[in-house]
């Protein structure tokens, strides 16, 4: 067989491999942290990243549980939940395609002080915690990337504290819907009134009344288990500019542009 014929036989296999790697890289880059990596770093990470399907209600960590994996959601949202001794709970932060779940390992903690629950079904990637910690310890670029994301998460936590103290339930719902839309890149969110009540730590009837007002104002369209955002500007207005300012801070902290020095 000629050399040319041999090359022709190998070429389709090589093409399929290259296509597979390209598609996997494209999926990885749906997460902003992974997208901020250089091409060399991304290739190095690929062998250690496992694609995962996240089901709604799936518990990634229990409170005080061990962090065995770091999760990088792409098309799912994970709620970080604070639980009380009396059995109550409320959402303290959310993580979507903007970040990672399990960042306590970068501060030397192998456990978490909250639970992490997938609030929308979707996909993502995960890496074993010990491997992620090794990558973090060995790379100043990765340290900078994860510390900047940690700063953005701290900002979100502080904004949540202000929202819970000074916002009406109607405003809190508006903020939560905007946060979900930004991380899922869709106008339609799968949320029941009961789920919203659990996330905000209020009664279902309170959510029902607030959602009714938002729908009557033409800002959302609500049907059972499904909320469609009709007027984003109107929701931002309900937050009195608070969410717009927070959104700018968030995008400046975790966007790929912010980490251009890492990718260069």
Beta strands, then each sheet from edge to edge (+ up, - down):
strand 1: 50-54
strand 2: 59-61
strand 3: 69-73
strand 4: 77-83
strand 5: 89-95
strand 6: 115-120
strand 7: 122-128
strand 8: 188-189
strand 9: 220-223
strand 10: 226-229
sheet 1: 1+ 7- 3+
sheet 2: 2+ 6- 4+ 5-
sheet 3: 8+ 10- 9+
end
